């Protein structure tokens, strides 16, 4: 049997933690922390964790000192950021904290930043309006395939709105206006002075010279970022105010991230109706207080700049900060790379909230560790224990894409959601750069991540070559285990390693596990971070249905690979084997 395991968890290897990056955005309305795991070979990054706190610094009088109450809320938020960064072992050298409008304009900025530095050790970069606009544009380029187009990007924040015209990663024009949804709400919306707010917006835009600059440089398309604009697009997408709970299925699959001037105006009309407050609060949640100001502001911008349609980016300032960090660390980092992958992220973000995106990204991380471990074993093994077909980078891309998309069908309910995910991927025309066979492989992996394991002659695999069918079953075995572990176990991907040995199991830098009765086994070692057993057979068994499901998946793995898979919780004194 396996030897006893230590109950403590050592820090992850330096190579694992070196691929984590973080960006903290101290905004006027909210503080946001983004932690990503980057792939240095491809430049792709996936959200590992995210936090957001409604600090609302903008409640203080504009251009005055940040109040003591706001400082306390800010420090409380940053302490939580600090704790999460430590739990993920993110290096301070890979963490950047930036501040925007409210702190940029605060008279007590220096004192506030000194307090943060002394209390938590964070060095805060206060961005100019132009720098904020530039980084937002870089973030947009990580989400939408618009690198070669001249793009006008608009980002509505709590204290300011940024405008930037860029092409091929270069900024042509950038400016920031003191028009934010928090400030406008405090000054006008709370007094129900919508018309006076419109006059104020128009006057400030005219005086800024923005209209002349935009006309001088021109643009091919307009992109909106930030939470306010995404909330507006979501309201249009879900037909807010029309009494419909869900979008039409096929129409919903095909609709892209965009809305028209007419759709925006219709939404503003509904939001400004006094009788709409109850429905508004239910739909927009915490953003409800500021959505009227944000929507009216955007409507005025549309009118004054002659905008008829806006595309929407799921990425903004935080992702721009991360992308710039990656460019400084990884050689030849290309802002325009991974167009195919970005279309996968867009589709996942369309149907998944932050919690589901985090789960999907964790699933992808587990699957990647398993895939790379199996590939290494396959390359180094002798002819007697090699897989029939070698695994290549594209196979990993299909696997990660399916992991990221496997749960998008949940938007329509739990029952049969894997089939719904399949239909969205197949019928949505959203995965750009993939051919029809590649889209089908990704869709079928999402379809078969649960329920019956497909045989080689399964009707859904008809039309594939024998080689593709065999690879599909390999990827299917991996995604099924990954989904199950992500769903039921408490896992820190940084503390997980997948390995194989003829003699037994070896987890480098942690401990040695030897099985006396088998000479060819896989080992998946997981960190247990909550008081919850990771696998059946420990002191506190999992629920019977989970136990049975895990047993089934480990058997599928054994059949496909002709190898056993042993799960070892690192905080337990026992291993569990199937």
VOGU-3710 file (C-alpha; in Angstrom, 3 decimals, decimal comma):
1> xxxxxxxxxx> 0,000/0,000/0,000  0,994/3,649/-0,223  3,271/5,083/2,399  1,974/7,624/4,894  1,758/11,176/3,609  2,656/14,367/5,499  -0,184/16,539/6,679  1,433/19,830/5,666  1,419/21,311/2,194  4,657/22,710/0,830
11> xxxxxxxxxx> 4,675/25,775/-1,436  4,310/25,045/-5,153  7,309/24,829/-7,426  8,752/28,124/-8,594  7,909/27,340/-12,209  4,223/27,012/-11,330  3,984/30,223/-9,309  6,032/32,131/-11,882  3,172/31,780/-14,339  0,720/33,636/-12,091
21> xxxxxxxxxx> 0,101/37,343/-12,597  -2,235/39,740/-10,833  -3,695/43,186/-11,443  -5,570/45,239/-8,852  -7,650/48,198/-10,033  -8,586/50,768/-7,381  -11,502/52,403/-9,169  -13,870/55,153/-8,178  -16,797/52,784/-7,817  -15,189/49,438/-7,059
31> xxxxxxxxxx> -11,859/47,779/-6,340  -11,143/44,769/-8,546  -8,475/42,068/-8,306  -7,702/39,768/-11,237  -5,386/36,748/-10,910  -4,484/34,867/-14,081  -2,446/31,836/-15,033  -0,368/32,488/-18,156  1,074/30,004/-20,624  4,549/31,287/-21,551
41> xxxxxxxxxx> 4,647/29,192/-24,727  1,451/30,607/-26,226  0,887/33,868/-24,362  -2,647/32,780/-23,474  -3,936/33,618/-20,020  -6,967/32,449/-18,088  -8,643/33,952/-15,062  -7,723/31,936/-11,990  -9,550/34,089/-9,464  -11,283/37,442/-9,226
51> xxxxxxxxxx> -12,519/39,687/-6,425  -14,602/42,840/-6,577  -15,642/45,163/-3,754  -18,005/48,177/-3,988  -15,733/50,632/-2,181  -17,344/53,666/-3,903  -14,652/56,281/-3,277  -16,674/58,587/-5,519  -19,241/59,229/-2,800  -16,803/61,799/-1,456
61> xxxxxxxxxx> -16,972/65,277/-2,926  -15,063/65,331/-6,255  -11,517/66,739/-6,101  -11,545/66,756/-2,294  -9,828/64,527/0,221  -10,873/60,904/0,397  -12,869/60,544/3,596  -11,837/58,474/6,595  -14,769/56,125/5,990  -13,702/55,551/2,384
71> xxxxxxxxxx> -10,112/54,903/3,469  -11,323/52,225/5,897  -13,392/50,556/3,140  -10,413/50,721/0,792  -8,009/49,171/3,303  -10,488/46,419/4,125  -10,788/45,567/0,415  -7,022/45,607/-0,120  -6,471/43,331/2,896  -8,750/40,766/1,249
81> xxxxxxxxxx> -6,800/41,173/-1,990  -3,567/40,607/-0,079  -4,918/37,448/1,537  -6,041/36,012/-1,814  -2,698/36,808/-3,438  -0,897/34,990/-0,628  -3,200/31,979/-0,872  -2,357/31,644/-4,577  1,374/32,275/-3,994  1,408/35,184/-6,454
91> xxxxxxxxxx> 4,797/36,901/-6,408  4,763/40,625/-5,519  6,931/41,172/-8,602  4,090/39,792/-10,725  1,433/41,950/-9,054  0,597/45,488/-10,169  -1,811/47,764/-8,320  -3,204/50,765/-10,194  -5,499/53,614/-9,178  -7,769/55,752/-11,322
101> xxxxxxxxxx> -9,947/58,866/-11,166  -10,940/59,229/-7,488  -7,381/58,734/-6,201  -5,898/60,638/-9,137  -7,882/63,723/-8,119  -7,719/63,346/-4,327  -6,027/66,121/-2,383  -4,783/63,613/0,204  -3,491/61,141/-2,396  0,065/60,969/-1,015
111> xxxxxxxxxx> -1,062/60,278/2,540  -3,533/57,631/1,380  -0,951/55,802/-0,740  1,608/55,967/2,073  -0,901/54,325/4,429  -1,474/51,519/1,913  2,260/51,022/1,478  2,945/50,928/5,216  -0,035/48,742/6,060  -0,023/46,168/3,255
121> xxxxxxxxxx> 3,182/46,686/1,304  1,379/47,544/-1,957  2,992/50,088/-4,247  0,170/51,828/-6,102  0,631/53,299/-9,577  -1,711/56,249/-10,044  -2,592/56,279/-13,722  -3,110/59,432/-15,727  -6,346/59,512/-17,706  -4,441/58,911/-20,925
131> xxxxxxxxxx> -2,526/55,946/-19,460  -5,766/54,459/-18,157  -7,243/54,785/-21,652  -4,187/53,136/-23,239  -4,227/50,140/-20,896  -7,960/49,735/-21,454  -7,332/49,580/-25,208  -4,683/46,881/-24,670  -7,189/44,941/-22,568  -9,773/45,164/-25,345
141> xxxxxxxxxx> -7,249/43,724/-27,813  -7,035/40,591/-25,631  -10,779/39,998/-26,062  -11,767/41,110/-29,554  -9,992/40,470/-32,906  -9,692/44,164/-33,788  -5,918/44,601/-33,834  -5,786/45,704/-37,483  -8,725/48,103/-37,297  -8,858/51,709/-36,165
151> xxxxxxxxxx> -10,925/51,436/-33,005  -12,559/54,027/-30,785  -12,729/52,525/-27,287  -14,963/54,075/-24,637  -14,715/53,097/-20,967  -17,235/54,545/-18,499  -15,967/54,473/-14,925  -17,282/55,812/-11,655  -15,327/59,079/-11,773  -14,311/59,501/-15,408
161> xxxxxxxxxx> -14,811/58,248/-18,933  -11,848/57,345/-21,108  -11,741/57,667/-24,890  -8,951/56,160/-26,966  -8,457/55,684/-30,699  -5,925/52,970/-31,517  -4,739/50,725/-34,301  -2,336/47,738/-34,299  -1,623/48,231/-30,613  -0,604/51,880/-30,950
171> xxxxxxxxxx> -2,568/54,739/-29,414  -3,436/57,513/-31,878  -5,456/59,665/-29,496  -6,466/59,299/-25,839  -8,244/61,503/-23,363  -10,180/61,291/-20,100  -13,214/63,377/-19,152  -14,563/63,852/-15,633  -17,845/62,192/-16,471  -18,429/59,115/-14,313
181> xxxxxxxxxx> -21,582/57,296/-13,324  -20,942/57,660/-9,564  -20,306/61,407/-9,723  -23,270/61,968/-12,051  -25,528/59,923/-9,772  -24,503/61,899/-6,697  -24,905/65,286/-8,402  -27,971/64,738/-10,594  -29,761/61,377/-10,517  -30,417/61,423/-6,773
191> xxxxxxxxxx> -32,097/64,802/-7,272  -34,042/63,392/-10,260  -32,475/66,065/-12,474  -31,940/63,974/-15,603  -32,375/66,863/-18,037  -29,843/68,990/-16,172  -27,452/66,032/-16,191  -27,798/65,775/-19,974  -26,999/69,479/-20,319  -23,929/69,059/-18,106
201> xxxxxxxxxx> -22,670/66,103/-20,149  -23,135/67,901/-23,460  -21,447/71,055/-22,199  -18,387/69,226/-20,874  -17,977/67,175/-24,067  -18,222/70,284/-26,258  -15,689/72,179/-24,157  -13,238/69,267/-24,159  -12,642/69,294/-27,914  -13,399/65,555/-28,022
211> xxxxxxxxxx> -15,781/65,826/-30,984  -13,199/67,610/-33,131  -10,440/65,124/-32,253  -12,603/62,112/-33,010  -13,660/63,635/-36,340  -10,019/64,427/-37,170  -8,745/60,877/-36,589  -11,852/58,899/-37,487  -12,579/55,295/-36,568  -13,777/52,065/-38,159
221> xxxxxxxxxx> -15,715/50,701/-35,207  -16,572/51,577/-31,614  -15,933/49,313/-28,638  -17,232/49,784/-25,125  -15,637/48,298/-22,033  -16,181/48,542/-18,264  -18,897/47,080/-16,087  -21,450/49,764/-16,913  -21,341/49,136/-20,660  -21,338/45,367/-20,171
231> xxxxxxxxxx> -24,395/45,730/-17,932  -26,125/47,760/-20,652  -25,317/45,108/-23,262  -26,538/42,364/-20,927  -29,829/44,204/-20,462  -30,258/44,466/-24,232  -29,259/40,812/-24,691  -31,806/39,615/-22,112  -34,489/41,986/-23,441  -34,767/43,910/-20,202
241> xxxxxxxxxx> -38,194/45,355/-19,571  -39,977/43,062/-22,039  -41,015/40,505/-19,421  -38,901/37,701/-20,911  -36,858/35,441/-18,662  -34,613/33,998/-21,372  -33,468/34,987/-24,824  -34,586/32,809/-27,715  -32,209/29,853/-27,786  -30,895/29,980/-31,344
251> xxxxxxxxxx> -30,997/33,794/-31,486  -29,132/33,873/-28,180  -26,412/31,573/-29,496  -25,799/33,736/-32,554  -26,011/37,198/-31,037  -22,617/38,862/-30,696  -21,419/41,405/-28,128  -23,047/44,543/-29,572  -26,030/46,861/-29,367  -27,387/49,663/-31,532
261> xxxxxxxxxx> -28,186/53,290/-30,837  -31,882/52,485/-31,015  -31,576/49,632/-28,521  -29,673/51,904/-26,138  -32,327/54,624/-26,388  -35,110/52,113/-25,721  -33,259/50,895/-22,636  -32,695/54,429/-21,336  -36,422/55,102/-21,687  -37,233/52,082/-19,548
271> xxxxxxxxxx> -34,563/52,895/-16,946  -35,718/56,469/-16,475  -39,297/55,456/-15,736  -40,024/55,794/-12,027  -42,086/52,592/-12,070  -39,015/50,678/-13,249  -36,998/50,943/-10,003  -38,087/47,595/-8,545  -37,303/45,715/-11,767  -34,063/47,684/-12,171
281> xxxxxxxxxx> -32,854/46,702/-8,716  -33,613/43,047/-9,381  -31,784/42,940/-12,716  -28,763/45,188/-12,141  -28,186/44,332/-8,455  -25,455/46,538/-6,927  -25,029/48,451/-10,172  -28,678/49,525/-10,109  -27,915/52,740/-8,216  -25,615/53,991/-10,983
291> xxxxxxxxxx> -26,999/52,423/-14,157  -29,304/55,334/-15,033  -26,420/57,809/-15,025  -24,213/55,410/-16,997  -26,842/54,680/-19,626  -27,829/58,334/-20,097  -24,144/59,295/-20,355  -23,556/56,663/-23,029  -26,650/57,759/-24,941  -25,355/61,335/-25,016
301> xxxxxxxxxx> -21,919/60,117/-26,193  -23,584/58,149/-28,999  -25,489/61,220/-30,107  -22,605/63,706/-29,982  -20,076/61,403/-31,694  -22,503/60,012/-34,248  -22,201/56,403/-33,054  -24,771/53,973/-34,433  -23,492/50,679/-32,982  -21,111/49,568/-30,255
311> xxxxxxxxxx> -19,323/46,262/-29,778  -18,623/45,282/-26,181  -15,436/43,879/-24,666  -15,479/41,505/-21,742  -11,958/42,697/-20,898  -10,887/46,139/-19,804  -8,249/47,852/-17,664  -7,302/44,868/-15,496  -6,611/42,609/-18,465  -4,649/45,418/-20,111
321> xxxxxxxxxx> -2,419/45,680/-17,036  -1,879/41,892/-17,127  -1,094/41,904/-20,868  1,520/44,607/-20,377  3,071/42,578/-17,542  3,265/39,529/-19,815  4,893/41,603/-22,552  7,563/42,657/-20,071  8,306/39,109/-18,905  7,852/36,836/-21,935
331> xxxxxxxxxx> 10,000/37,408/-25,005  8,169/38,207/-28,248  4,774/38,533/-26,560  2,296/39,364/-29,325  -0,779/41,466/-28,516  -2,447/40,085/-31,640  -1,769/36,399/-30,977  -4,339/33,763/-30,074  -7,290/35,090/-32,073  -8,831/31,606/-32,041
341> xxxxxxxxxx> -8,496/31,307/-28,299  -10,003/34,737/-27,711  -13,167/33,602/-29,501  -13,435/30,699/-27,039  -13,088/33,093/-24,100  -15,719/35,424/-25,585  -18,235/32,605/-25,932  -17,569/31,348/-22,398  -17,908/34,849/-20,985  -21,148/35,369/-22,898
351> xxxxxxxxxx> -22,966/32,633/-20,971  -20,980/32,279/-17,727  -20,811/34,608/-14,751  -17,545/35,098/-12,848  -18,152/32,107/-10,571  -18,759/29,751/-13,480  -15,805/31,181/-15,394  -13,592/30,514/-12,396  -14,826/26,913/-12,235  -14,306/26,418/-15,970
361> xxxxxxxxxx> -10,785/27,866/-15,789  -9,940/25,555/-12,880  -11,204/22,611/-14,908  -8,961/23,707/-17,798  -5,994/23,972/-15,436  -6,490/20,442/-14,095  -6,920/19,076/-17,624  -3,747/20,834/-18,801  -1,698/19,305/-15,972  -3,026/15,848/-16,838
371> xxxxxxxxxx> -2,532/16,301/-20,584  1,065/17,449/-20,203  1,868/14,627/-17,790  0,385/12,033/-20,148  2,199/13,558/-23,134  5,516/13,397/-21,313  4,916/9,783/-20,316  3,935/8,937/-23,893  7,064/10,549/-25,341  9,463/8,916/-22,880
381> xxxxxxxxxx> 7,835/5,489/-22,666  8,979/2,466/-24,598  6,986/1,069/-27,512  5,122/-1,254/-25,189  3,307/1,434/-23,221  2,952/4,331/-25,648  -0,418/5,588/-26,808  -1,345/4,683/-30,372  -1,233/8,353/-31,374  0,979/11,156/-30,165
391> xxxxxxxxxx> -0,682/14,185/-28,570  0,043/17,608/-30,092  -0,509/21,234/-29,046  -3,796/21,503/-30,944  -5,204/18,599/-28,947  -4,480/20,530/-25,749  -6,154/23,599/-27,244  -9,312/21,581/-28,006  -9,276/20,152/-24,486  -8,852/23,533/-22,780
401> xxxxxxxxxx> -11,519/25,088/-25,007  -13,991/22,327/-24,126  -13,226/22,779/-20,422  -13,883/26,486/-20,687  -17,166/25,892/-22,539  -18,467/22,704/-20,926  -20,814/24,536/-18,525  -22,204/27,304/-20,761  -25,427/25,328/-21,158  -26,203/25,908/-17,481
411> xxxxxxxxxx> -27,690/29,293/-18,357  -30,832/27,388/-19,299  -30,903/25,104/-16,234  -29,095/22,052/-14,872  -31,082/19,372/-16,698  -29,336/18,274/-19,859  -26,986/21,253/-19,764  -24,181/19,294/-21,458  -26,388/18,891/-24,525  -27,217/22,576/-24,419
421> xxxxxxxxxx> -23,505/23,409/-24,305  -22,992/21,241/-27,390  -25,754/23,032/-29,320  -24,462/26,487/-28,408  -20,952/25,636/-29,627  -22,171/23,973/-32,810  -24,861/26,479/-33,772  -23,552/29,777/-32,441  -20,958/30,501/-35,160  -18,773/32,008/-32,438
431> xxxxxxxxxx> -15,501/30,032/-32,616  -13,581/31,997/-35,216  -10,469/30,480/-36,794  -11,506/26,871/-36,134  -12,605/24,631/-39,011  -15,835/22,628/-38,822  -14,138/19,441/-37,580  -12,309/21,329/-34,816  -15,545/23,003/-33,672  -17,255/19,606/-33,608
441> xxxxxxxxxx> -14,455/18,069/-31,522  -14,727/20,881/-28,956  -18,528/20,657/-28,933  -18,510/16,866/-28,498  -16,005/17,054/-25,649  -18,385/19,473/-23,924  -21,308/17,170/-24,746  -19,623/14,028/-23,395  -18,012/15,466/-20,268  -20,771/13,736/-18,268
451> xxxxxxxxxx> -23,290/10,897/-18,499  -22,383/7,945/-20,769  -18,787/7,596/-21,925  -18,777/7,389/-25,759  -17,501/4,234/-27,460  -15,438/4,357/-30,641  -18,529/3,505/-32,703  -20,756/6,109/-31,039  -22,986/7,791/-33,620  -21,739/11,266/-32,659
461> xxxxxxxxxx> -18,214/10,295/-33,778  -19,278/9,246/-37,261  -17,270/10,998/-39,948  -14,086/11,132/-37,872  -11,047/9,077/-38,796  -9,956/6,258/-36,481  -7,053/8,407/-35,281  -9,350/11,303/-34,388  -11,753/8,953/-32,587  -8,926/7,499/-30,496
471> xxxxxxxxxx> -7,624/10,946/-29,595  -11,148/12,062/-28,764  -11,533/9,272/-26,214  -8,210/10,254/-24,648  -9,315/13,877/-24,311  -12,749/12,779/-23,141  -11,268/10,689/-20,315  -9,222/13,690/-19,201  -12,050/16,245/-19,270  -14,429/13,948/-17,383
481> xxxxxxxxxx> -11,975/13,505/-14,502  -11,125/17,218/-14,563  -14,779/18,316/-14,402  -15,518/15,948/-11,535  -12,496/17,059/-9,500  -13,296/20,713/-10,109  -16,934/20,284/-9,178  -16,621/18,259/-5,983  -13,097/18,758/-4,672  -11,242/21,653/-3,109
491> xxxxxxxxxx> -8,174/22,128/-5,281  -5,412/24,696/-5,593  -4,014/24,155/-9,071  -0,626/25,460/-7,961  -0,300/22,582/-5,480  -1,113/19,841/-7,968  1,247/17,688/-10,011  0,573/14,784/-12,364  3,302/12,153/-12,749  4,036/8,570/-13,765
501> xxxxxxxxxx> 6,677/6,001/-12,857  7,344/2,327/-13,627  8,235/1,730/-9,978  5,370/3,642/-8,467  4,585/7,283/-7,821  6,843/10,213/-7,311  5,751/13,761/-6,637  8,810/15,963/-6,960  9,467/18,404/-4,098  6,623/16,986/-2,021
511> xxxxxxxxxx> 6,862/13,325/-1,051  7,193/9,792/-2,428  4,257/7,451/-2,815  4,950/3,820/-3,755  2,390/1,188/-4,714  3,575/-2,355/-4,041  1,165/-4,143/-6,344  1,366/-2,249/-9,643  4,299/-1,042/-11,672  2,567/1,319/-14,076
521> xxxxxxxxxx> 0,210/3,850/-12,505  -0,623/7,514/-12,852  -0,652/9,811/-9,848  -2,710/12,940/-9,389  -1,826/14,756/-6,177  -4,218/17,401/-4,909  -4,051/19,892/-2,073  -6,957/19,737/0,337  -7,656/23,314/1,425  -10,961/22,798/3,198
531> xxxxxxxxxx> -12,123/20,238/5,726  -13,441/17,984/3,006  -12,142/14,600/1,794  -10,946/14,578/-1,789  -11,608/10,951/-2,668  -13,674/8,045/-1,431  -12,147/5,794/1,163  -10,955/8,447/3,621  -12,268/8,906/7,140  -15,225/10,991/5,943
541> xxxxxxxxxx> -16,507/9,430/2,703  -18,037/11,528/-0,035  -21,723/11,177/-0,801  -22,533/7,835/-2,417  -23,440/9,334/-5,787  -20,150/11,232/-5,978  -18,274/8,132/-4,861  -19,891/6,085/-7,621  -19,324/8,782/-10,216  -15,649/9,079/-9,331
551> xxxxxxxxxx> -15,236/5,300/-9,426  -16,803/5,205/-12,894  -14,533/7,935/-14,236  -11,400/6,286/-12,887  -12,488/3,070/-14,595  -12,998/4,938/-17,889  -9,497/6,337/-17,480  -8,084/2,851/-16,899  -9,801/1,448/-19,990  -8,600/4,263/-22,253
561> xxxxxxxxxx> -5,003/4,409/-21,024  -4,595/0,836/-19,784  -3,236/2,496/-16,643  -4,663/3,101/-13,208  -5,188/6,553/-11,765  -4,585/7,052/-8,034  -5,783/10,206/-6,273  -3,754/11,263/-3,243  -4,980/14,108/-0,993  -1,816/15,717/0,295
571> xxxxxxxx> -3,239/16,627/3,714  -4,292/13,072/4,443  -2,190/10,298/5,882  -3,690/7,838/3,437  -3,919/7,567/-0,338  -7,019/6,427/-2,119  -6,857/4,109/-5,073  -9,217/2,972/-7,807
//
